[in-house]
Every structure is written in C-alpha cells, then in structure tokens.
C-alpha cells in the first residue's frame, strides 16, 4: 500500500467542493489559521490561500517530488510567502505547536487501511485545534466509479485495494454517516453542520475532553501493525501473496482490542 499515490490529479477543488468550502469559510473567523491535513498536491490549500487565509499543509515529503504537476503546485503555494507553511509528516507535524481554527480532512481517512489509525488522525488533529475550533470532513460516497471497482475480488481489511495491476496498491473505504459521527464523537468532537453534497461533507466542533486520548496511541497500534517489512522489490505489477512462513510478523489492521466500539466503552 502507498497512500501517497491516492492524491488526485485535479489542480483545484472544482465547483461542487469549492461551493462547500465557501460555506465553511462563512462559519469561521475572517483571519483564521487553517490546517490542510493530508494536503496531497495542494489543490485545496491553494484555494484557501487565494481566498486570503493562512494555510499550513501537512504531507509526506515524497509527495512534493512525485510529479512535475506537484512541483508546480508547491511552487505556486510558496509564492504566497509567510501565508503558506509546508509541514512534513510525521516529525515536523508533531513539533509544530500552533493551534488552528479549522482543520481540513478531505479524502484522508477513506484511503487509510488501518481503522485505528483513522481515529488517531482525528485525535492528532483535535489536539491542534483552538477551543471551539472545527474539523471539516469530506469523503466521496457511493461514487459510481468506486462502486464499480469495490468488488469482493479486491477486498482487504474493511475496504478495497484499488490498483490490482499496479506495482503498489492504494486503499479505499466508503463511510456511512453513523460511522463518521462515531469516530468524531468518541474523540471529543460534536457534530456542527452538514453541507449539501453528494459526498459526505460534515463539520465538527471541539468540545470537552477527548475520551480516547488515554487508551489509543501509536505504540498500541504498532503492537498489531508493524513497520514495513523488507521484501524483495516487485519485479512485476500486481498483488503478490507471501507464504506465512516467509513473514516474520503478521500485521492485523483491525484487531478486536482496537475496534471502535471497545475503545469507546
């Protein structure tokens, strides 16, 4: 799996998502500081920069060098000077101490194959919110192209891998509203507003304390999902299955101990 290759090729949010963004901006203060978590090729970051907002974009280092298009987008963003801040994940993100009025999670958790890590992302974002700050969630829902692709043959974990003929796979998971709400409620956020869209577009506000902060962390997840294991570089595209005897440790993406309903109890 390589989540960085899930970044879309579009250079702007498009009319539908742009309209939703404008509605979100009407809710937050005019001089708000925005964090674009999982910013990809910066199509959404640039939209907010052009609107006059200060934006911090969080991504893996390899994204910026992934294509000529991405290099161009990052160059455009840097032309905004101090209005733009590029934060590398993970180390720069954890060292960055500013608090944000709004954090964007646009098509982020739906490409993550480990369920407990999705909740951890929301936990990390919540920690960087100002009091009463917002997290905006946006994911595709019942998109016809994904419906066609999401068949039993390519199922893995609680979702599907999307590029069965590629050297590295991407992941996709479609969420129902109650599943999204459950992740946010259990991390100390409350539902604030939904936005008219064929996709799942919802705004959550930081409240009280985070009940999961004491029971869910990266070290606990790593008990079940180890770091990448060294395997021979694939000589051809497609999915390769390894015999159990050749694997030092079996990764378990959704163990019983880390299921949402148990963590939330």
C-alpha positions in Angstrom: 0.0 0.0 0.0 1.2 3.5 -0.8 -1.3 6.2 0.4 0.6 9.0 -1.3 -0.4 7.8 -4.7 -4.1 8.4 -3.8 -3.7 12.1 -4.3 -6.0 13.3 -7.1 -4.6 15.0 -10.2 -7.0 17.9 -10.2 -5.5 21.4 -9.8 -8.5 22.9 -8.0 -11.4 21.7 -5.8 -14.0 22.0 -8.6 -17.3 23.9 -8.4 -19.1 21.5 -6.0 -16.3 21.2 -3.4 -15.4 24.9 -3.8 -19.0 25.8 -3.0 -18.9 23.7 0.2 -15.5 25.3 1.1 -17.1 28.8 0.7 -19.9 27.8 3.1 -17.4 26.5 5.6 -15.4 29.8 5.4 -18.6 31.7 6.3 -18.6 30.0 9.7 -15.0 30.6 10.8 -13.4 33.9 11.8 -12.0 36.0 8.9 -8.4 35.7 9.9 -8.5 32.0 10.7 -5.5 29.8 10.6 -6.2 26.6 8.5 -4.5 23.3 8.6 -4.9 21.1 5.5 -4.1 17.6 6.8 -3.2 15.2 4.0 -2.9 18.1 1.6 -1.8 16.0 -1.4 -0.9 18.2 -4.3 -2.2 21.3 -2.6 -5.3 21.8 -4.7 -7.4 22.7 -1.6 -4.5 24.6 0.1 -4.2 26.9 -2.9 -7.9 27.6 -2.9 -7.7 28.9 0.7 -4.5 30.8 0.0 -6.2 32.6 -2.9 -9.1 33.5 -0.5 -6.5 35.3 1.7 -6.2 32.7 4.5 -3.0 31.5 6.2 -2.7 27.8 5.5 -0.4 25.0 6.8 -0.2 22.0 4.6 0.7 18.6 6.1 2.0 15.8 3.9 4.7 13.2 3.4 8.0 14.5 2.0 7.8 12.3 -1.1 4.6 14.0 -2.3 6.3 17.2 -3.5 8.7 15.4 -5.7 6.2 12.9 -7.1 5.4 14.7 -10.4 6.0 17.9 -12.4 2.5 18.9 -11.6 3.0 18.6 -7.9 6.3 20.6 -8.0 4.4 23.3 -9.9 1.6 23.4 -7.3 4.1 23.7 -4.4 5.9 26.4 -6.2 2.6 28.3 -6.6 1.9 27.9 -2.9 5.4 29.2 -1.8 4.7 32.4 -3.8 2.3 33.3 -1.1 5.3 33.7 1.3 4.5 33.5 5.0 0.8 32.9 4.2 1.8 29.3 3.4 3.6 26.8 5.6 4.6 23.3 4.5 4.8 20.8 7.4 6.2 17.4 6.8 4.6 14.4 8.4 5.4 13.0 10.9 8.2 14.8 12.7 7.6 18.4 11.7 3.9 17.9 12.4 4.5 16.8 16.0 7.0 19.6 16.6 4.6 22.3 15.3 2.9 23.9 18.2 0.4 26.4 16.6 -3.3 26.0 17.2 -5.8 26.1 14.3 -9.3 27.5 13.8 -10.1 25.0 11.1 -8.6 21.6 10.1 -9.4 20.0 6.8 -9.7 16.3 6.4 -10.6 15.9 2.7 -10.4 12.4 1.4 -7.9 11.3 4.1 -9.3 8.7 6.4 -11.0 6.8 3.5 -7.6 5.9 2.0 -6.1 4.6 5.2 -6.2 0.8 5.6 -5.8 0.6 9.4 -9.1 1.6 11.2 -7.5 2.6 14.5 -5.1 4.9 12.7 -8.0 6.9 11.3 -9.2 7.6 14.8 -5.6 8.5 15.7 -5.5 11.1 12.9 -8.7 12.7 14.3 -7.1 12.6 17.8 -3.9 14.3 16.5 -6.0 17.0 14.7 -8.1 17.6 17.7 -5.0 18.3 19.8 -4.1 21.1 17.4 -7.5 22.8 17.4 -8.2 26.0 19.3 -11.0 25.8 21.8 -14.3 25.5 19.8 -12.3 25.0 16.7 -13.6 23.0 13.8 -12.6 19.9 11.8 -14.2 19.6 8.3 -14.6 16.0 6.9 -15.2 15.3 3.2 -15.2 11.9 1.5 -16.8 10.5 -1.6 -19.9 8.5 -1.0 -21.4 5.9 -3.4 -19.4 7.3 -6.2 -20.3 5.3 -9.3 -16.7 4.8 -10.3 -15.7 3.4 -6.9 -18.9 1.3 -6.7 -17.8 -0.5 -9.9 -14.3 -1.1 -8.5 -15.2 -2.2 -5.0 -15.9 -5.8 -5.6 -15.1 -8.9 -3.4 -12.1 -9.8 -5.6 -10.2 -6.7 -4.3 -11.4 -6.6 -0.7 -8.9 -6.2 2.0 -9.5 -5.4 5.7 -12.6 -3.3 5.9 -12.2 -1.8 2.4 -10.7 -2.4 -1.0 -7.4 -2.1 -2.8 -7.7 0.0 -6.0 -4.8 -0.8 -8.3 -4.6 -4.5 -8.6 -2.4 -4.3 -11.8 0.0 -1.7 -10.3 3.3 -2.2 -8.5 1.9 -0.6 -5.4 -1.7 -0.5 -4.2 -4.0 2.2 -2.9 -6.8 1.7 -0.5 -10.4 2.9 -0.4 -13.2 2.8 2.2 -16.7 4.3 1.9 -18.2 5.6 5.2 -21.8 5.8 6.2 -22.8 8.9 8.3 -23.1 7.0 11.6 -19.5 5.6 11.2 -18.1 9.1 10.6 -20.0 10.5 13.6 -18.8 7.7 15.8 -15.2 8.5 15.1 -15.6 12.1 15.9 -17.9 11.7 19.0 -15.5 9.2 20.6 -12.7 11.7 20.1 -14.4 14.6 21.9 -16.0 16.5 19.0 -19.6 17.2 18.3 -21.5 17.4 15.0 -22.0 21.0 14.0 -23.4 21.0 10.4 -23.7 19.0 7.2 -23.3 20.6 3.8 -25.4 19.8 0.7 -23.3 17.5 -1.4 -23.5 14.0 -2.9 -20.4 13.3 -0.9 -20.1 13.2 2.9 -19.4 16.8 3.9 -19.6 17.5 7.6 -18.3 20.0 10.2 -17.4 19.0 13.8 -16.6 21.3 16.7 -14.1 20.6 19.5 -15.8 20.2 22.9 -14.9 19.0 26.4 -12.1 16.4 26.6 -11.1 13.5 24.3 -12.1 10.2 25.9 -9.8 8.1 23.7 -6.6 10.0 24.4 -5.7 7.7 27.3 -6.5 4.4 25.5 -5.4 4.9 21.9 -1.9 5.8 20.7 0.6 4.9 18.0 2.6 2.5 20.3 -0.6 0.4 20.9 -1.4 0.2 17.2 2.2 -0.9 16.4 1.7 -4.0 18.6 -0.5 -5.2 15.8 0.7 -3.4 12.7 4.5 -3.4 12.4 6.6 -1.1 10.2 7.0 -2.0 6.6 8.7 -5.4 6.3 11.6 -5.8 3.9 10.6 -7.9 0.9 12.1 -8.2 -2.5 11.3 -5.3 -4.8 8.4 -6.5 -7.0 9.6 -7.4 -10.5 6.2 -7.1 -12.0 2.9 -5.3 -11.3 0.0 -6.9 -9.4 -0.7 -8.4 -6.0 1.8 -10.9 -4.5 0.9 -13.2 -1.7 3.6 -14.3 0.7 3.6 -17.7 2.4 3.1 -17.3 6.2 6.5 -19.0 6.8 8.2 -16.2 4.9 6.7 -13.4 7.1 8.3 -12.5 10.4 5.1 -11.0 11.8 1.5 -10.9 10.6 0.0 -7.4 10.5 -3.5 -7.2 11.9 -5.1 -4.0 10.7 -8.3 -4.3 12.8 -7.7 -6.4 16.0 -10.5 -6.9 18.4 -8.7 -4.9 21.1 -8.7 -1.8 18.9 -12.2 -1.8 17.5 -14.1 1.4 17.9 -16.9 0.1 20.0 -14.4 -1.4 22.5 -12.2 1.7 22.7 -15.3 3.8 23.2 -16.8 1.8 26.1 
